[in-house]
C-alpha cells in the first residue's frame, strides 16, 4: 500500500495540528523554539487535546537571550498540563500523534520547518504529514532518545529564564497576516500553582549554616583536617567523579558481565551502607535484567520520581534484589545531580529539625517522598547559597547526625 503524504504550508499547518490532536491521546512535540503564542497551536478545549502531551524545545539561556524562545510561551504550555523539557541545540520541527490503541489510521507525523511561534507563520514554510507506521515508529524511537537527554522545565525555571528575555528583538519582514486560527477566546492558560508551600524555621537554618561554615574540623573521617565547608566541596568533587564512572558503566550496559554488576553495586553502596544492600544478591542476578531495570531508572520516560518508586515497589518487574533504597536514590542523584537530591534517613532527620512542613498540597499527592524532599533541598540550596545538591547533602547530614548544633 503506498504511503500517504500530505503537504501543509504555513496557512494550513495549525488546522492540521488541531485535527490530528482531537483524535489522538498521545502527542510528542520536538520543535526548536516557541513564541509567546505557542499554546494557540493546540486546541483550546482540553477534551480536544491529547491527555499525554510532551513538548521538547530549546529553552537554553542562549536561545532565550537571543529571543528565539519566549519564557512566557513555555509558561502557557505548562498551563496546558504539558510536560515540557529543554534540549540545547535542538533544531527539529516534528510532531507525533498516536492513540493508546494504535489501530489503523490513528497515528500520524508532521515533519517540517515551522516553530511554535506566530513569527514563524509569517515566513514561507513547508510541513509533510505522514501516516506510514514504520516511519512513525522510527520517529518515536528518535524522539524518546532526545527526550531522555532533555531537562525538565517548571515554573521556577521559567521565572529564571524570564530575567534573560531581551527587551527588544528585531522582527523579520512579514509576508502575510498571521494564520493562527482564532479559537482561543478565553484567557491564556497558566501553569498550575507550585504545590510545595514550605514553612520551616529559617532562623534555625541560618544559625546552623553559620556553624557549618565556621566549624574548623569536620567530624567525618574522610574530612579529617578539613572544615565542614571544605569537606562539602570535596564531597561534591567526589560525586562528580562517581557520576563519570557511572556513565562509563552505563555506556557498555548491553555487554554487562558480573564484574560490571560489582562496579555498579559499589557505586550505589558508596552512599547506601545503611540501606540493607546485599552484594551477593545483586551480583548474582542476570546482567541483562539489571541493565533493563537500571536503564529504566536512569533513562526511562515519564516522571523520574515515579520511576524510583516503581523500581522500589515489591511487585514491580523492575525490582532488583540486593539494591537498597538509599542506593537507588544515590544512583539517580549521580545521573541527574542538578535535578535529584540524595534522600536518606539523616536528611529526613535534618528536615524535621528545621521543622519543614510541606503543606496540604503535598499531602494530597501520592508517592511524594522523593519529589517533596528534592523540592525542599532545592529550596535550601537557594537560601543557603550552597547550590550543588552534594554540598547541601553534606550540610543536612551534619544537621541530622548532630555534628553541628
Secondary structure, 3 states (H helix, E strand, C coil): CCCCEEEECCCCHHHHHHHHHHCCCEEEEEECCECCCHHHHCCCCHHHCCCEEEEEECCCHHHHHCCCCCHHHHHHHHCCCCEEEECCCCCCEEEEEECCCCCCCCEEEEEECCCECCHHHHCCCCEEEECCHHHHHHHHHHHHHHHHHCEECCHHHHHHHHCCCCCCCCCCCCCCCCCCCCCCCCCCCCCCCCCCCCECCHHHHHHHHHHHHHCCCCCCCCCCCCCHHHHHHHHHHHHHHHHHHHHHHHHCHHHCCHHHHHHHHHHHHCCCCCCCCCHHHHHCCCHHHHHHHHHHHHHCCCCHHHHHHHHHCCCCCCCCCCCCHHHHHHHHHHHCCCCCCCCCHHHHHHHHHCCCECHHHHHCCCCCHHHHHHHHHHHHHHHHCCCCHHHHHHHHHHHHCCCCC
